[in-house]
Structures are given as structure tokens and as C-alpha cells.
Amino acid sequence: MKKIKLLLTILGLTFTSVVSASDISYSIINSTSTTTNSFSFSVNTILKRIIYDCDLTTYDCKQTKEQINQRLEDPIKLVTLDFLNEKEKNKATTTPTTTTVSVSKKEDLVFGNQLIPKDARFLTYSSDGKKLAYFKNDSSMIKSYKNYVLVFDDGKTLEKFEASGDWDLVTDAYRMFGFTGDSKKLVYVDDRDGSNRLYLVDFESKNQNLTGTPLITKNYTVLDFIVNGDNVYFIANRDGAYNWGLYELNLTTKKLSTIGKSVMYTNSLAIVGDNLIFTENSNGSGIIKSYFFNDKKVKSFTGILEDKLDTLPYKIVNTPNIKGVLYSPQKTVSTKKAVIWLHGGPYRQTDINRHSYGSYATFDWMLDEMVRSGAYVLKLDYPGSMGYGVKYTTSIVGRIGDVDIKNVSQSIDYLKNLGIKEVYLFGNSYGGYLSAKASVDLSSKIAGAIAVAPVTDWEKLIRD
């Protein structure tokens, strides 16, 4: 509470909120364990973590544990039915499975008489156990990707289909490959055509092409997907930069259906029994939902304590120069003031309400208090941000501290054209770097800057 009061004091604003920080949920939802008819997940708030067990026959959840004073972002490994543990990895060559597997690199992994490289990632096996797909880093560059690799169990065929690019966008995803239930098709994600899209490799096609054909032709971003049977389920912003929805695409009929229009892309999809588990976004609050494959209906769970977050009026700004979300206060102070929020990353995106990234949600809460206290807030998606295609994201390659700072400058001008007199910058991590650099480069245009955990030594960051 002291931190937000200090920030408001710097801006000359008054703290008026009666909401306790401990009551604000981060909406981080992690699956902790699963069976065919049940699963567990946790919800993190600022001061505690609540763990629930959910029954998929009754769709009822019960709170089983509450942990106080945990670290804000303690990692909980996402465990789903298709995850191979360390004991199972040695059976991968003989046991049919539809898995994405993380394996220890202490031991060599052999598949079809092929030695799998130790830097292989996203290892994914077909359900018949005869195919293995994985991603291989290009170690010659810090941020690049080179090869998708497909191995057949005959030991004779090692196919590589290359993708080229300057930025490692794809490997920020939860998964990169998915085989259909009959092992006859492979779905993978790639950004070679301008955005993260899904591609299909059909092993029975007469014109077999291991680079595949695009399942998506429109220019939007896919951030997570999972394959079940002959259907692929994916999270994408088809209806706008901030409108992340959940979709079902049948690989045979190519029929596309909408399951949910507002979901949290930070919480990965999981299949439990005959259910697809996902997180609905309700004004920044995460709500666990299930899509039941048998009747194709979304199910709600009982017994989960949900947040009731107030929403503030906002305007989505999407001009050639400015991309972000602008909040206007219901009351203003005598001198119009504004804060430009600069997220970290840079390959991240701001959120309309409360972000489902834990640390970002804390800052969103602070920004909400600034709006309530009389300040305008512009959450800026500067060049390098995600959700706008590869061109926008990679526009900072070789130009860090140049095009992004120019965009901050343009954003300041945009706000001052609205009659705002004082503009402050507030950034975290990479955004903290921009805030600190702008305090020098744009000192005549801003009233102040706050840099939280900024990058200050690029050489050391890259070297380490």
C-alpha cells in the first residue's frame, strides 16, 4: 500500500481507494494435477495462494489448501494428461502416446536410430509411437530459430523444414506441435507468414509436403493450441488485438467454431478426460471453464470464489503510430496529468483490465488507482510488443532504444494534444529501460519517470 501512495504523491494525486491489495487476485491459474475425472488448480492473489480440487462428473470444486505469503510468481509446473514424466521418457520409443515432453538432457535420447540433439525442445510424439517432432535451436545466434525436425521410427528419415527469422516468437508458446489421434496429421505453429499461425502436415497426402499448408490465412496471432482427435483448439486474437478468444477447428471439414470470446492466453489449455479446461477472462478476473467434447457445451464450476473487479472506462487506441489502451479519469486534478505505462518484454502485450501475468496485475492495480485519483493512463504497446504481427514485433531488431523511444515520444505528443500538461513514464523491466532512457532522451517532454527493475547493462544481459 505504501508504494502506491508514494507513486500518487509523486504525481500530486490523492489516494482514495478502500480496496485492500490482499483482495486483488492475480488470476494466475495453474493446473497442478489431473486424473480422468478430476484436476487441481491454484489461484494466486497478492498475499496468498488458494488450491482447489475439481470433480468433472459434478463440475464442483472444493478449496483444499490456502498458502499465505508465497512468492508472487512461484512456479507451478503445468501437468496435463499428455505430459510424460521422467520415468516415462525411457519408454517413449515403444509406448504409444500423444505427448509433449520435457526430458532431462543428462541422458541421450534415441528415436528410430537417430540421436536426438541435447538442445532439442518441445519433443512431441505421435500416438502410434512412430513419429517424433521437435524444435532445434540455432545456437549460432542469441535470438533466432532455425529448424523444425520430424523423425520417423524407421531410422532412415530425418526431415527438416526450416523457418527463418530474427526473433524467437514461436518458442514463447506453451507448445509447438500436436499430432491427431490417428497419428496421420501434424499441426504446428510458425510465424513465417507474418504472424503466429497454425500449419498442417498430412502424412497421407499424395503431394506430401513436410512444411505443411496453412490452416489460418488471416493475419492474427495464435498463442496456444492443443489437438484432440481430428480437432485443434486454439487461443487467438481473431477479433482485435486485445480480443483473445478460444476456437475449435475441424481438420477434415475445416469448420471453425467459437468456444469463448474472452479467454486468458497466459493460462495454457489442458485436456482432462473428455474436457478441455480453459480460463475465461471476466474483466480481468480468471474463471475456470470446461468445454465438454461430447456435447460441445461450455460448463461452469461451482465452489470457486470469484473476484468482482470494477472496470474503468477505456478507449482502445490503434493508430499507425500509437497502439494501446487509454483510461480517462472521472475526476481530474487542476493540472491534467497522465502516466504512460511501459510493459516488460518487449514481446508482451498490455491488457484492457487486470493482466493475468502476476506481476503485471500488480501494476495494473496501481494504474487503476492513478485513474481513480485523477490521472489519465495510457498503457502503451510500443514496437516489439506482441499481438500485431511479426513486422511490428521485429521492428526493433537492431534498433533497440531508437524506434521504441520514438514511439514513446509520439505517445507523449498524442496525450498533450488531448490537453494534458504533465506526462510521466512508468515502466517495468524492458519498459523500465525505456522509462530510464526516455528520462534522458526526452527529458524536456516529461515531468518525471519511474523505472522498475530496468535493464541497464545490455552487454551483461546478453552475455549471461
Secondary structure, 3 states (H helix, E strand, C coil): CHHHHHHHHHCCCCCCCCCCHHHCEEEEEEEEEECCCEEEEEEEECCEEEEEEEECCCCEEEEEEEEECCCCCCCCCCCCCCEECCCCHHHCCCCCCCEEECCCCCCCEEECCEEECCCEEEEEECCCCCEEEEEEECCCCCCCEEEEEEEECCCCCEEEEECCCCCCCHHHCCCCEEECCCCCEEEEEECCCCCCEEEEEECCCCCCCCCCEECCCCCCCEEEEEEECCEEEEEECCCCCCCCEEEEEECCCCCEEEEECCECCCCCCEEECCEEEEEEEECCEEEEEEEECCCCEEEECECCCCCCCCCCCEEEEECCCCEEEEECCCCCCCCCEEEEEECCCCCCCCCCCCCCCHHHHHHHHHHHHHHHCCCEEEEECCCCCCCCCHHHHHHHCCCCCCHHHHHHHHHHHHHHCCCCCEEEEEEECHHHHHHHHHHHHCCCCCCEEEEECCCCCHHHHHHC
